[in-house]
Amino acid sequence: MTRRHGCALLAAICALIAVLSAAIYGAVSSDEGTARRAATGRPPGSSAAPASAGTWVGTWSASPAAAEPGTEITGLAGRSVRNVVHTSVGGTSARITLSNLYGRRPLTVTHASIALAADDDSAAAVPQTMRRLTFRGAPTVAVPAGGQVTSDAVRIAVPHDSDVLVTTYSPTSAGPVTHHPRARQTSYAARGDRTDDVTGTPYTEEVPYWRHLTALDVLGAEADGTVVALGDSLTDGAGSTEGANRRWPDVLSERIRDAVADGRDVPRLSVVNQGISGNRVLHDGPGRPADNPSGLNRFARDVLGRPNVEVVVIDLGVNDILRSRRTADPDRILDGLRTLVRQAHARGIKVVGATLMPFYGHRGHTDEREAVRREINAEIRSGSVFDAVADFDEALRDPYDPRRLRADYDSGDHLHPSDRGYERMAHAIDLDDLRGAAPAPL
C-alpha cells in the first residue's frame, strides 16, 4: 500500500469515527436532555433553568429538630409560611429542601417561591427577584411523612451575606409541623395563598423559628465546597443577638470570605449551620421520630447528605455531660465522637473537633462534671480524636479561673457565649485546618 493510499484510508477511518461519535453524542445528549428535564422539570432554554457553570454548595441550613407544639391536629393548613434565611455564599441558581420528618401525613405543598428580602427584619421581597419553585417540573409536591424533598433548581442571582425569603403554601394539614426552634431569626406566616406576595403586608404572624425548610443550596463559583458546623446550642447561637447573624458559623463564613477577598491562599468554602439546641452525641430526645436526634442519629442526613462537603467542625459533648443523671462516662462520649469521625473519613471528609468550653456558674455545674469535661478535652488535644482541633475552651475561658467563661465572652448564663464570645470561637478555627482531605484509611 502506498503512503498516499494509506493516508486516504486513515482519513476514511477518521471520518467514519467522527460520524459514529456524532451519532453517539447525539443520542447521549438527547438522554442527558431528558434526564435534565426530569430533574429540573423544565425544557432546556427555559428562563428558570439553572446555569451550567459552578459548584453546588450549601449556603444555609437548619436541622429539623422537633414537632411544633400546637400543630398536631390542624398543622398550618390554609396558611403561607415565609421563612427568612441568611446566606453564606452567593450563586446563580438555587434549590431548597423541605422536611416533613415529624408529620403524620404527607405534606402537600401546592405553591412555593423564593425571593430576595427587600430589607432586614421584613417579609417584603425585592419584586423582580420573585421566582416560583417546582418539584420534578410540577408546582405541587407531596412530602411524605417522615421524609424530605428537594426542589428543582431555579435561576436567581443570590448574593452572599443576604437574606432570602422562601415561602410555601399548603391547603391541608399534615400535622404536626416539622420545625427548628430557637432560630435567632424572625420568620412569618399569612392567611391564604400569599406565596407570590412581594409587599409583605399579609404576613402579620411572626415566629422565632423555621418551619419545614431545612436547606438552601446555590450553584455558583464563590465556593468549591461546604463546611458543616455540627453542634448544640453553642453552634445554634443561643445567647447571640437575634436577627444579627452573630453565631460562630456566621462569623467563620465572613472570615473565609474576607480572606479570599484579600488574596490569601485559603480554601474557598461555604459554611452551613447544623446546630440543635440541647443536642448530644449519644442520646436522642423523646418521641418517635425523636425530638432532638443525637449527633450519631443525624450525622448521615445533616452532614453526609449536604452537597460537596469538604470539612465538618464538630462541637458536641457538653450536653452529654450536663444532662446525664449520673456522672457521664468520658470514654463513651469520646467513642461516639470517634464514630462520627470514621463516618466522615469514609466519605473523604476532614474533621475539625472543638474542645468543650467551661460552664462554672451554670446551674448544671458540679466538680464531677468539670472533671469529665477536662478529661475529654485532654484527649481531644492529644490528637487522638479529630484531624485538627479548634480549642474553644482555651479561647474563651477566664485566664484567672479556667472553670468559667471570661466575663466579656459570657452571655450571662455562664454556658452560652455573647456575640463577642461567638466571634472569638470563629477566630479560634485555623483557616488552614479547613484545607485538605481526610486521612486515607489504613
C-alpha positions, 0 to 999 in steps of 0.5 A: 500500500502506498503512503498516499493510499494509506493516508486516504484510508486513515482519513476514511477511518477518521471520518467514519469515527467522527460520524459514529461519535456524532451519532453517539453524542447525539443520542447521549445528549438527547438522554442527558436532555431528558434526564435534565428535564426530569430533574429540573422539570423544565425544557432546556432554554427555559428562563428558570433553568439553572446555569451550567457553570459552578459548584453546588454548595450549601449556603444555609441550613437548619436541622429539623429538630422537633414537632411544633407544639400546637400543630398536631391536629390542624398543622398550618393548613390554609396558611403561607409560611415565609421563612427568612434565611441568611446566606453564606455564599452567593450563586446563580441558581438555587434549590431548597429542601423541605422536611416533613420528618415529624408529620403524620401525613404527607405534606402537600405543598401546592405553591412555593417561591423564593425571593430576595428580602427587600430589607432586614427584619421584613417579609417584603421581597425585592419584586423582580427577584420573585421566582416560583419553585417546582418539584420534578417540573410540577408546582405541587409536591407531596412530602411524605411523612417522615421524609424530605424533598428537594426542589428543582433548581431555579435561576436567581442571582443570590448574593452572599451575606443576604437574606432570602425569603422562601415561602410555601403554601399548603391547603391541608394539614399534615400535622404536626409541623416539622420545625427548628426552634430557637432560630435567632431569626424572625420568620412569618406566616399569612392567611391564604395563598400569599406565596407570590406576595412581594409587599409583605403586608399579609404576613402579620404572624411572626415566629422565632423559628423555621418551619419545614425548610431545612436547606438552601443550596446555590450553584455558583463559583464563590465556593468549591465546597461546604463546611458543616458546623455540627453542634448544640446550642453553642453552634445554634447561637443561643445567647447571640443577638437575634436577627444579627447573624452573630453565631460562630458559623456566621462569623467563620463564613465572613472570615473565609470570605474576607480572606479570599477577598484579600488574596490569601491562599485559603480554601474557598468554602461555604459554611452551613449551620447544623446546630440543635439546641440541647443536642448530644452525641449519644442520646436522642430526645423523646418521641418517635421520630425523636425530638432532638436526634443525637449527633450519631442519629443525624450525622448521615442526613445533616452532614453526609447528605449536604452537597460537596462537603469538604470539612465538618467542625464538630462541637458536641459533648457538653450536653452529654455531660450536663444532662446525664443523671449520673456522672457521664462516662468520658470514654463513651462520649469520646467513642461516639465522637470517634464514630462520627469521625470514621463516618466522615473519613469514609466519605473523604471528609476532614474533621475539625473537633472543638474542645468543650468550653467551661460552664462554672456558674451554670446551674448544671455545674458540679466538680464531677462534671468539670472533671469529665469535661477536662478529661475529654478535652485532654484527649481531644488535644492529644490528637487522638480524636479529630484531624485538627482541633479548634480549642474553644475552651482555651479561647474563651475561658477566664485566664484567672479561673479556667472553670468559667467563661471570661466575663466579656465572652459570657452571655450571662448564663455562664454556658452560652457565649455573647456575640463577642464570645461567638466571634472569638470561637470563629477566630479560634478555627485555623483557616488552614485546618479547613484545607485538605482531605481526610486521612486515607484509611489504613 
